[in-house]
Amino acid sequence: MSGGRVGAAVRQTEIPMLRAYRLWFEHTRKCSHCKGMRKAQDGCTDGRELWGAYRLARIGGTS
Ligand SMILES: [Zn+2]
């Protein structure tokens, strides 16, 4: 039994807010600039855009 299929199924139902957060989080792990930042607002341009998308998704997801 592999847990990979379970992860794929979860990803399909992932809500936009969590998806946006995951994109930002993955960026902070790959980006040498954002990696050392304690606040998302101090990240690079890409990092701040991803964080902004997450905040928008969080606001829009409360409907
Ligand atoms: Zn970055």
N, CA, C, O and the ligand as a Tripos MOL2 file, in Angstrom:
@<TRIPOS>MOLECULE
protein
  253   251    64     0     0
PROTEIN
NO_CHARGES

@<TRIPOS>ATOM
      1 N           0.8430   -1.2020    0.0000 N.3       1 MET1
      2 CA          0.0000    0.0000    0.0000 C.3       1 MET1
      3 C           0.8780    1.2530    0.0000 C.2       1 MET1
      4 O           1.8380    1.3670    0.7620 O.2       1 MET1
      5 N           0.5270    2.1570   -0.8540 N.am      2 SER2
      6 CA          1.2760    3.4070   -0.9280 C.3       2 SER2
      7 C           0.3990    4.5760   -0.5030 C.2       2 SER2
      8 O          -0.7910    4.6050   -0.8160 O.2       2 SER2
      9 N           0.9770    5.5390    0.2050 N.am      3 GLY3
     10 CA          0.2070    6.7040    0.6270 C.3       3 GLY3
     11 C           0.1290    7.7740   -0.4430 C.2       3 GLY3
     12 O          -0.5200    8.8010   -0.2450 O.2       3 GLY3
     13 N           0.7840    7.5480   -1.5810 N.am      4 GLY4
     14 CA          0.8170    8.5540   -2.6340 C.3       4 GLY4
     15 C          -0.5500    8.8480   -3.2110 C.2       4 GLY4
     16 O          -0.8770    9.9980   -3.5020 O.2       4 GLY4
     17 N          -1.3590    7.7890   -3.3790 N.am      5 ARG5
     18 CA         -2.6780    7.9990   -3.9850 C.3       5 ARG5
     19 C          -3.5770    8.8090   -3.0560 C.2       5 ARG5
     20 O          -4.3740    9.6270   -3.5160 O.2       5 ARG5
     21 N          -3.4520    8.5870   -1.7850 N.am      6 VAL6
     22 CA         -4.2440    9.3540   -0.8320 C.3       6 VAL6
     23 C          -3.8890   10.8330   -0.9330 C.2       6 VAL6
     24 O          -4.7690   11.6930   -0.8970 O.2       6 VAL6
     25 N          -2.5950   11.1240   -1.0590 N.am      7 GLY7
     26 CA         -2.1660   12.5070   -1.1630 C.3       7 GLY7
     27 C          -2.7140   13.1720   -2.4100 C.2       7 GLY7
     28 O          -3.0900   14.3430   -2.3700 O.2       7 GLY7
     29 N          -2.7660   12.4320   -3.5370 N.am      8 ALA8
     30 CA         -3.2890   12.9870   -4.7800 C.3       8 ALA8
     31 C          -4.7680   13.3070   -4.6380 C.2       8 ALA8
     32 O          -5.2370   14.3280   -5.1410 O.2       8 ALA8
     33 N          -5.5030   12.4380   -3.9560 N.am      9 ALA9
     34 CA         -6.9350   12.6520   -3.7840 C.3       9 ALA9
     35 C          -7.1780   13.8910   -2.9320 C.2       9 ALA9
     36 O          -8.1010   14.6600   -3.2010 O.2       9 ALA9
     37 N          -6.3700   14.0830   -1.9230 N.am     10 VAL10
     38 CA         -6.5150   15.2470   -1.0620 C.3      10 VAL10
     39 C          -6.2100   16.5130   -1.8440 C.2      10 VAL10
     40 O          -6.8670   17.5390   -1.6690 O.2      10 VAL10
     41 N          -5.2050   16.4290   -2.7090 N.am     11 ARG11
     42 CA         -4.7950   17.6090   -3.4540 C.3      11 ARG11
     43 C          -5.9170   18.0830   -4.3810 C.2      11 ARG11
     44 O          -6.0540   19.2840   -4.6130 O.2      11 ARG11
     45 N          -6.7100   17.1670   -4.9060 N.am     12 GLN12
     46 CA         -7.7930   17.5390   -5.8200 C.3      12 GLN12
     47 C          -8.8620   18.3510   -5.1040 C.2      12 GLN12
     48 O          -9.4810   19.2320   -5.7000 O.2      12 GLN12
     49 N          -9.0760   18.0590   -3.8490 N.am     13 THR13
     50 CA        -10.1230   18.7570   -3.1050 C.3      13 THR13
     51 C          -9.5670   19.9140   -2.2960 C.2      13 THR13
     52 O         -10.2760   20.5310   -1.5010 O.2      13 THR13
     53 N          -8.2820   20.2010   -2.5110 N.am     14 GLU14
     54 CA         -7.6240   21.2690   -1.7690 C.3      14 GLU14
     55 C          -8.3080   22.6100   -2.0550 C.2      14 GLU14
     56 O          -8.5180   22.9670   -3.2140 O.2      14 GLU14
     57 N          -8.6430   23.3280   -1.0300 N.am     15 ILE15
     58 CA         -9.3100   24.6090   -1.2430 C.3      15 ILE15
     59 C          -8.2800   25.6560   -1.6840 C.2      15 ILE15
     60 O          -7.0980   25.5440   -1.3590 O.2      15 ILE15
     61 N          -8.7340   26.6710   -2.4230 N.am     16 PRO16
     62 CA         -7.8080   27.6710   -2.9940 C.3      16 PRO16
     63 C          -6.8840   28.3010   -1.9560 C.2      16 PRO16
     64 O          -5.7160   28.5630   -2.2420 O.2      16 PRO16
     65 N          -7.3990   28.5440   -0.7610 N.am     17 MET17
     66 CA         -6.5840   29.1810    0.2610 C.3      17 MET17
     67 C          -5.3830   28.3210    0.6150 C.2      17 MET17
     68 O          -4.2580   28.8150    0.6870 O.2      17 MET17
     69 N          -5.6210   27.0360    0.8340 N.am     18 LEU18
     70 CA         -4.5310   26.1430    1.1980 C.3      18 LEU18
     71 C          -3.5710   25.9460    0.0320 C.2      18 LEU18
     72 O          -2.3640   25.8000    0.2230 O.2      18 LEU18
     73 N          -4.1260   25.9450   -1.1840 N.am     19 ARG19
     74 CA         -3.2890   25.7860   -2.3640 C.3      19 ARG19
     75 C          -2.3470   26.9810   -2.4950 C.2      19 ARG19
     76 O          -1.1570   26.8170   -2.7670 O.2      19 ARG19
     77 N          -2.8850   28.1800   -2.3000 N.am     20 ALA20
     78 CA         -2.0700   29.3880   -2.3970 C.3      20 ALA20
     79 C          -1.0070   29.3910   -1.3040 C.2      20 ALA20
     80 O           0.1340   29.7910   -1.5350 O.2      20 ALA20
     81 N          -1.3940   28.9410   -0.1120 N.am     21 TYR21
     82 CA         -0.4350   28.9060    0.9950 C.3      21 TYR21
     83 C           0.6860   27.9140    0.6940 C.2      21 TYR21
     84 O           1.8560   28.1660    0.9790 O.2      21 TYR21
     85 N           0.2930   26.7650    0.1030 N.am     22 ARG22
     86 CA          1.2960   25.7530   -0.2080 C.3      22 ARG22
     87 C           2.2720   26.2700   -1.2530 C.2      22 ARG22
     88 O           3.4700   26.0040   -1.1570 O.2      22 ARG22
     89 N           1.7870   27.0040   -2.2450 N.am     23 LEU23
     90 CA          2.6600   27.5700   -3.2710 C.3      23 LEU23
     91 C           3.6670   28.5180   -2.6500 C.2      23 LEU23
     92 O           4.8470   28.5030   -2.9990 O.2      23 LEU23
     93 N           3.1850   29.3570   -1.7110 N.am     24 TRP24
     94 CA          4.0890   30.2860   -1.0390 C.3      24 TRP24
     95 C           5.0940   29.5210   -0.1810 C.2      24 TRP24
     96 O           6.2870   29.8230   -0.1820 O.2      24 TRP24
     97 N           4.5930   28.5290    0.5480 N.am     25 PHE25
     98 CA          5.4630   27.7710    1.4480 C.3      25 PHE25
     99 C           6.5550   27.0490    0.6630 C.2      25 PHE25
    100 O           7.7130   27.0220    1.0790 O.2      25 PHE25
    101 N           6.1790   26.4670   -0.4720 N.am     26 GLU26
    102 CA          7.1710   25.7730   -1.2950 C.3      26 GLU26
    103 C           8.1940   26.7610   -1.8370 C.2      26 GLU26
    104 O           9.3690   26.4230   -1.9770 O.2      26 GLU26
    105 N           7.7610   27.9650   -2.1380 N.am     27 HIS27
    106 CA          8.6860   28.9910   -2.6130 C.3      27 HIS27
    107 C           9.6960   29.3470   -1.5220 C.2      27 HIS27
    108 O          10.8860   29.4980   -1.7970 O.2      27 HIS27
    109 N           9.2230   29.4780   -0.3030 N.am     28 THR28
    110 CA         10.1320   29.8640    0.7730 C.3      28 THR28
    111 C          11.1760   28.7880    1.0300 C.2      28 THR28
    112 O          12.2550   29.0810    1.5440 O.2      28 THR28
    113 N          10.8730   27.5770    0.6850 N.am     29 ARG29
    114 CA         11.8480   26.5030    0.8840 C.3      29 ARG29
    115 C          12.8700   26.4720   -0.2390 C.2      29 ARG29
    116 O          14.0010   26.0300   -0.0400 O.2      29 ARG29
    117 N          12.4760   26.9420   -1.4250 N.am     30 LYS30
    118 CA         13.3840   26.9020   -2.5710 C.3      30 LYS30
    119 C          14.1540   28.2020   -2.7330 C.2      30 LYS30
    120 O          15.2790   28.2090   -3.2340 O.2      30 LYS30
    121 N          13.5410   29.3090   -2.3030 N.am     31 CYS31
    122 CA         14.1350   30.6230   -2.5320 C.3      31 CYS31
    123 C          15.1290   30.9530   -1.4190 C.2      31 CYS31
    124 O          14.7810   30.9340   -0.2380 O.2      31 CYS31
    125 N          16.3650   31.2560   -1.8070 N.am     32 SER32
    126 CA         17.4000   31.5260   -0.8070 C.3      32 SER32
    127 C          17.1310   32.8390   -0.0820 C.2      32 SER32
    128 O          17.5760   33.0300    1.0500 O.2      32 SER32
    129 N          16.4060   33.7430   -0.7330 N.am     33 HIS33
    130 CA         16.1010   35.0310   -0.0880 C.3      33 HIS33
    131 C          14.9910   34.8570    0.9440 C.2      33 HIS33
    132 O          15.1300   35.2880    2.0890 O.2      33 HIS33
    133 N          13.8970   34.2300    0.5420 N.am     34 CYS34
    134 CA         12.7360   34.0860    1.4270 C.3      34 CYS34
    135 C          12.9950   33.0760    2.5460 C.2      34 CYS34
    136 O          12.3370   33.1130    3.5860 O.2      34 CYS34
    137 N          13.9330   32.1950    2.3320 N.am     35 LYS35
    138 CA         14.1810   31.1240    3.2940 C.3      35 LYS35
    139 C          14.5330   31.6750    4.6660 C.2      35 LYS35
    140 O          14.1070   31.1290    5.6830 O.2      35 LYS35
    141 N          15.3060   32.7520    4.7010 N.am     36 GLY36
    142 CA         15.7500   33.2860    5.9830 C.3      36 GLY36
    143 C          14.8300   34.3390    6.5630 C.2      36 GLY36
    144 O          15.1060   34.8900    7.6280 O.2      36 GLY36
    145 N          13.7190   34.6290    5.8580 N.am     37 MET37
    146 CA         12.8260   35.6950    6.3070 C.3      37 MET37
    147 C          11.8140   35.1770    7.3250 C.2      37 MET37
    148 O          11.2240   34.1110    7.1510 O.2      37 MET37
    149 N          11.6300   35.9410    8.3720 N.am     38 ARG38
    150 CA         10.6490   35.5480    9.3870 C.3      38 ARG38
    151 C           9.2510   36.0090    8.9960 C.2      38 ARG38
    152 O           8.2560   35.4250    9.4250 O.2      38 ARG38
    153 N           9.1770   37.0680    8.1740 N.am     39 LYS39
    154 CA          7.8730   37.5690    7.7440 C.3      39 LYS39
    155 C           7.7890   37.4920    6.2230 C.2      39 LYS39
    156 O           8.7550   37.7870    5.5190 O.2      39 LYS39
    157 N           6.6130   37.0900    5.7260 N.am     40 ALA40
    158 CA          6.4280   36.9500    4.2830 C.3      40 ALA40
    159 C           6.6030   38.2870    3.5780 C.2      40 ALA40
    160 O           7.0450   38.3390    2.4300 O.2      40 ALA40
    161 N           6.2550   39.3700    4.2730 N.am     41 GLN41
    162 CA          6.3370   40.6970    3.6610 C.3      41 GLN41
    163 C           7.7820   41.1060    3.3750 C.2      41 GLN41
    164 O           8.0260   42.0230    2.5910 O.2      41 GLN41
    165 N           8.7310   40.4300    4.0080 N.am     42 ASP42
    166 CA         10.1420   40.7560    3.8010 C.3      42 ASP42
    167 C          10.7730   39.9030    2.7030 C.2      42 ASP42
    168 O          11.9760   39.9950    2.4590 O.2      42 ASP42
    169 N           9.9730   39.0820    2.0460 N.am     43 GLY43
    170 CA         10.5060   38.1860    1.0330 C.3      43 GLY43
    171 C          10.7930   38.8980   -0.2820 C.2      43 GLY43
    172 O          10.6290   40.1130   -0.3880 O.2      43 GLY43
    173 N          11.2220   38.1330   -1.2840 N.am     44 CYS44
    174 CA         11.5060   38.7050   -2.5900 C.3      44 CYS44
    175 C          10.1850   39.0240   -3.3070 C.2      44 CYS44
    176 O           9.1060   38.7780   -2.7680 O.2      44 CYS44
    177 N          10.2820   39.5690   -4.5160 N.am     45 THR45
    178 CA          9.0780   39.9600   -5.2500 C.3      45 THR45
    179 C           8.1560   38.7710   -5.4670 C.2      45 THR45
    180 O           6.9490   38.8690   -5.2440 O.2      45 THR45
    181 N           8.7060   37.6680   -5.8950 N.am     46 ASP46
    182 CA          7.8910   36.4800   -6.1250 C.3      46 ASP46
    183 C           7.2450   36.0110   -4.8300 C.2      46 ASP46
    184 O           6.0710   35.6420   -4.8070 O.2      46 ASP46
    185 N           8.0150   36.0280   -3.7670 N.am     47 GLY47
    186 CA          7.4890   35.5830   -2.4880 C.3      47 GLY47
    187 C           6.3450   36.4620   -2.0120 C.2      47 GLY47
    188 O           5.3470   35.9680   -1.4860 O.2      47 GLY47
    189 N           6.4960   37.7670   -2.1980 N.am     48 ARG48
    190 CA          5.4300   38.6830   -1.7630 C.3      48 ARG48
    191 C           4.1830   38.5230   -2.6330 C.2      48 ARG48
    192 O           3.0600   38.6520   -2.1450 O.2      48 ARG48
    193 N           4.3840   38.2410   -3.9230 N.am     49 GLU49
    194 CA          3.2270   38.0180   -4.8020 C.3      49 GLU49
    195 C           2.4770   36.7610   -4.3880 C.2      49 GLU49
    196 O           1.2470   36.7460   -4.3580 O.2      49 GLU49
    197 N           3.2110   35.7180   -4.0730 N.am     50 LEU50
    198 CA          2.5770   34.4660   -3.6520 C.3      50 LEU50
    199 C           1.8450   34.6680   -2.3310 C.2      50 LEU50
    200 O           0.7490   34.1450   -2.1300 O.2      50 LEU50
    201 N           2.4660   35.4360   -1.4290 N.am     51 TRP51
    202 CA          1.8220   35.7110   -0.1440 C.3      51 TRP51
    203 C           0.5680   36.5610   -0.3350 C.2      51 TRP51
    204 O          -0.4390   36.3590    0.3430 O.2      51 TRP51
    205 N           0.6410   37.5170   -1.2690 N.am     52 GLY52
    206 CA         -0.5210   38.3500   -1.5710 C.3      52 GLY52
    207 C          -1.6610   37.5200   -2.1400 C.2      52 GLY52
    208 O          -2.8260   37.7500   -1.8170 O.2      52 GLY52
    209 N          -1.3220   36.5500   -2.9920 N.am     53 ALA53
    210 CA         -2.3450   35.6710   -3.5610 C.3      53 ALA53
    211 C          -2.9960   34.8370   -2.4660 C.2      53 ALA53
    212 O          -4.1980   34.5750   -2.4970 O.2      53 ALA53
    213 N          -2.1870   34.4250   -1.5020 N.am     54 TYR54
    214 CA         -2.7260   33.6520   -0.3860 C.3      54 TYR54
    215 C          -3.6890   34.4990    0.4410 C.2      54 TYR54
    216 O          -4.7560   34.0280    0.8340 O.2      54 TYR54
    217 N          -3.3150   35.7360    0.7010 N.am     55 ARG55
    218 CA         -4.1850   36.6200    1.4950 C.3      55 ARG55
    219 C          -5.4930   36.8800    0.7590 C.2      55 ARG55
    220 O          -6.5580   36.9010    1.3760 O.2      55 ARG55
    221 N          -5.4230   37.0790   -0.5580 N.am     56 LEU56
    222 CA         -6.6350   37.2970   -1.3360 C.3      56 LEU56
    223 C          -7.5190   36.0530   -1.2950 C.2      56 LEU56
    224 O          -8.7370   36.1530   -1.1420 O.2      56 LEU56
    225 N          -6.8990   34.8820   -1.4310 N.am     57 ALA57
    226 CA         -7.6610   33.6270   -1.4020 C.3      57 ALA57
    227 C          -8.3060   33.4430   -0.0330 C.2      57 ALA57
    228 O          -9.4180   32.9260    0.0720 O.2      57 ALA57
    229 N          -7.6000   33.8720    1.0180 N.am     58 ARG58
    230 CA         -8.1320   33.7330    2.3690 C.3      58 ARG58
    231 C          -9.3560   34.6280    2.5560 C.2      58 ARG58
    232 O         -10.3410   34.2280    3.1760 O.2      58 ARG58
    233 N          -9.2810   35.8280    2.0180 N.am     59 ILE59
    234 CA        -10.4170   36.7540    2.1240 C.3      59 ILE59
    235 C         -11.5850   36.2490    1.2900 C.2      59 ILE59
    236 O         -12.7340   36.2640    1.7310 O.2      59 ILE59
    237 N         -11.2630   35.7900    0.0440 N.am     60 GLY60
    238 CA        -12.3160   35.3550   -0.8600 C.3      60 GLY60
    239 C         -12.9350   34.0280   -0.4610 C.2      60 GLY60
    240 O         -14.0270   33.6840   -0.9120 O.2      60 GLY60
    241 N         -12.2310   33.2780    0.3940 N.am     61 GLY61
    242 CA        -12.7140   31.9480    0.7290 C.3      61 GLY61
    243 C         -13.6720   31.9190    1.8990 C.2      61 GLY61
    244 O         -14.0830   30.8460    2.3400 O.2      61 GLY61
    245 N         -14.0360   33.0990    2.4120 N.am     62 THR62
    246 CA        -14.8940   33.1320    3.5940 C.3      62 THR62
    247 C         -16.3670   33.1900    3.2280 C.2      62 THR62
    248 O         -17.2210   33.2230    4.1150 O.2      62 THR62
    249 N         -16.6820   33.2030    1.9310 N.am     63 SER63
    250 CA        -18.0720   33.3340    1.4980 C.3      63 SER63
    251 C         -18.8660   32.0760    1.8430 C.2      63 SER63
    252 O         -20.0610   32.0010    1.5550 O.2      63 SER63
    253 ZN         11.6240   34.3740   -2.7160 Zn       64 ZN64
@<TRIPOS>BOND
     1     1     2 1
     2     2     3 1
     3     3     4 2
     4     3     5 am
     5     5     6 1
     6     6     7 1
     7     7     8 2
     8     7     9 am
     9     9    10 1
    10    10    11 1
    11    11    12 2
    12    11    13 am
    13    13    14 1
    14    14    15 1
    15    15    16 2
    16    15    17 am
    17    17    18 1
    18    18    19 1
    19    19    20 2
    20    19    21 am
    21    21    22 1
    22    22    23 1
    23    23    24 2
    24    23    25 am
    25    25    26 1
    26    26    27 1
    27    27    28 2
    28    27    29 am
    29    29    30 1
    30    30    31 1
    31    31    32 2
    32    31    33 am
    33    33    34 1
    34    34    35 1
    35    35    36 2
    36    35    37 am
    37    37    38 1
    38    38    39 1
    39    39    40 2
    40    39    41 am
    41    41    42 1
    42    42    43 1
    43    43    44 2
    44    43    45 am
    45    45    46 1
    46    46    47 1
    47    47    48 2
    48    47    49 am
    49    49    50 1
    50    50    51 1
    51    51    52 2
    52    51    53 am
    53    53    54 1
    54    54    55 1
    55    55    56 2
    56    55    57 am
    57    57    58 1
    58    58    59 1
    59    59    60 2
    60    59    61 am
    61    61    62 1
    62    62    63 1
    63    63    64 2
    64    63    65 am
    65    65    66 1
    66    66    67 1
    67    67    68 2
    68    67    69 am
    69    69    70 1
    70    70    71 1
    71    71    72 2
    72    71    73 am
    73    73    74 1
    74    74    75 1
    75    75    76 2
    76    75    77 am
    77    77    78 1
    78    78    79 1
    79    79    80 2
    80    79    81 am
    81    81    82 1
    82    82    83 1
    83    83    84 2
    84    83    85 am
    85    85    86 1
    86    86    87 1
    87    87    88 2
    88    87    89 am
    89    89    90 1
    90    90    91 1
    91    91    92 2
    92    91    93 am
    93    93    94 1
    94    94    95 1
    95    95    96 2
    96    95    97 am
    97    97    98 1
    98    98    99 1
    99    99   100 2
   100    99   101 am
   101   101   102 1
   102   102   103 1
   103   103   104 2
   104   103   105 am
   105   105   106 1
   106   106   107 1
   107   107   108 2
   108   107   109 am
   109   109   110 1
   110   110   111 1
   111   111   112 2
   112   111   113 am
   113   113   114 1
   114   114   115 1
   115   115   116 2
   116   115   117 am
   117   117   118 1
   118   118   119 1
   119   119   120 2
   120   119   121 am
   121   121   122 1
   122   122   123 1
   123   123   124 2
   124   123   125 am
   125   125   126 1
   126   126   127 1
   127   127   128 2
   128   127   129 am
   129   129   130 1
   130   130   131 1
   131   131   132 2
   132   131   133 am
   133   133   134 1
   134   134   135 1
   135   135   136 2
   136   135   137 am
   137   137   138 1
   138   138   139 1
   139   139   140 2
   140   139   141 am
   141   141   142 1
   142   142   143 1
   143   143   144 2
   144   143   145 am
   145   145   146 1
   146   146   147 1
   147   147   148 2
   148   147   149 am
   149   149   150 1
   150   150   151 1
   151   151   152 2
   152   151   153 am
   153   153   154 1
   154   154   155 1
   155   155   156 2
   156   155   157 am
   157   157   158 1
   158   158   159 1
   159   159   160 2
   160   159   161 am
   161   161   162 1
   162   162   163 1
   163   163   164 2
   164   163   165 am
   165   165   166 1
   166   166   167 1
   167   167   168 2
   168   167   169 am
   169   169   170 1
   170   170   171 1
   171   171   172 2
   172   171   173 am
   173   173   174 1
   174   174   175 1
   175   175   176 2
   176   175   177 am
   177   177   178 1
   178   178   179 1
   179   179   180 2
   180   179   181 am
   181   181   182 1
   182   182   183 1
   183   183   184 2
   184   183   185 am
   185   185   186 1
   186   186   187 1
   187   187   188 2
   188   187   189 am
   189   189   190 1
   190   190   191 1
   191   191   192 2
   192   191   193 am
   193   193   194 1
   194   194   195 1
   195   195   196 2
   196   195   197 am
   197   197   198 1
   198   198   199 1
   199   199   200 2
   200   199   201 am
   201   201   202 1
   202   202   203 1
   203   203   204 2
   204   203   205 am
   205   205   206 1
   206   206   207 1
   207   207   208 2
   208   207   209 am
   209   209   210 1
   210   210   211 1
   211   211   212 2
   212   211   213 am
   213   213   214 1
   214   214   215 1
   215   215   216 2
   216   215   217 am
   217   217   218 1
   218   218   219 1
   219   219   220 2
   220   219   221 am
   221   221   222 1
   222   222   223 1
   223   223   224 2
   224   223   225 am
   225   225   226 1
   226   226   227 1
   227   227   228 2
   228   227   229 am
   229   229   230 1
   230   230   231 1
   231   231   232 2
   232   231   233 am
   233   233   234 1
   234   234   235 1
   235   235   236 2
   236   235   237 am
   237   237   238 1
   238   238   239 1
   239   239   240 2
   240   239   241 am
   241   241   242 1
   242   242   243 1
   243   243   244 2
   244   243   245 am
   245   245   246 1
   246   246   247 1
   247   247   248 2
   248   247   249 am
   249   249   250 1
   250   250   251 1
   251   251   252 2
@<TRIPOS>SUBSTRUCTURE
     1 MET1         2 RESIDUE 1 A MET
     2 SER2         6 RESIDUE 1 A SER
     3 GLY3        10 RESIDUE 1 A GLY
     4 GLY4        14 RESIDUE 1 A GLY
     5 ARG5        18 RESIDUE 1 A ARG
     6 VAL6        22 RESIDUE 1 A VAL
     7 GLY7        26 RESIDUE 1 A GLY
     8 ALA8        30 RESIDUE 1 A ALA
     9 ALA9        34 RESIDUE 1 A ALA
    10 VAL10       38 RESIDUE 1 A VAL
    11 ARG11       42 RESIDUE 1 A ARG
    12 GLN12       46 RESIDUE 1 A GLN
    13 THR13       50 RESIDUE 1 A THR
    14 GLU14       54 RESIDUE 1 A GLU
    15 ILE15       58 RESIDUE 1 A ILE
    16 PRO16       62 RESIDUE 1 A PRO
    17 MET17       66 RESIDUE 1 A MET
    18 LEU18       70 RESIDUE 1 A LEU
    19 ARG19       74 RESIDUE 1 A ARG
    20 ALA20       78 RESIDUE 1 A ALA
    21 TYR21       82 RESIDUE 1 A TYR
    22 ARG22       86 RESIDUE 1 A ARG
    23 LEU23       90 RESIDUE 1 A LEU
    24 TRP24       94 RESIDUE 1 A TRP
    25 PHE25       98 RESIDUE 1 A PHE
    26 GLU26      102 RESIDUE 1 A GLU
    27 HIS27      106 RESIDUE 1 A HIS
    28 THR28      110 RESIDUE 1 A THR
    29 ARG29      114 RESIDUE 1 A ARG
    30 LYS30      118 RESIDUE 1 A LYS
    31 CYS31      122 RESIDUE 1 A CYS
    32 SER32      126 RESIDUE 1 A SER
    33 HIS33      130 RESIDUE 1 A HIS
    34 CYS34      134 RESIDUE 1 A CYS
    35 LYS35      138 RESIDUE 1 A LYS
    36 GLY36      142 RESIDUE 1 A GLY
    37 MET37      146 RESIDUE 1 A MET
    38 ARG38      150 RESIDUE 1 A ARG
    39 LYS39      154 RESIDUE 1 A LYS
    40 ALA40      158 RESIDUE 1 A ALA
    41 GLN41      162 RESIDUE 1 A GLN
    42 ASP42      166 RESIDUE 1 A ASP
    43 GLY43      170 RESIDUE 1 A GLY
    44 CYS44      174 RESIDUE 1 A CYS
    45 THR45      178 RESIDUE 1 A THR
    46 ASP46      182 RESIDUE 1 A ASP
    47 GLY47      186 RESIDUE 1 A GLY
    48 ARG48      190 RESIDUE 1 A ARG
    49 GLU49      194 RESIDUE 1 A GLU
    50 LEU50      198 RESIDUE 1 A LEU
    51 TRP51      202 RESIDUE 1 A TRP
    52 GLY52      206 RESIDUE 1 A GLY
    53 ALA53      210 RESIDUE 1 A ALA
    54 TYR54      214 RESIDUE 1 A TYR
    55 ARG55      218 RESIDUE 1 A ARG
    56 LEU56      222 RESIDUE 1 A LEU
    57 ALA57      226 RESIDUE 1 A ALA
    58 ARG58      230 RESIDUE 1 A ARG
    59 ILE59      234 RESIDUE 1 A ILE
    60 GLY60      238 RESIDUE 1 A GLY
    61 GLY61      242 RESIDUE 1 A GLY
    62 THR62      246 RESIDUE 1 A THR
    63 SER63      250 RESIDUE 1 A SER
    64 ZN64       253 GROUP 0 **** ****
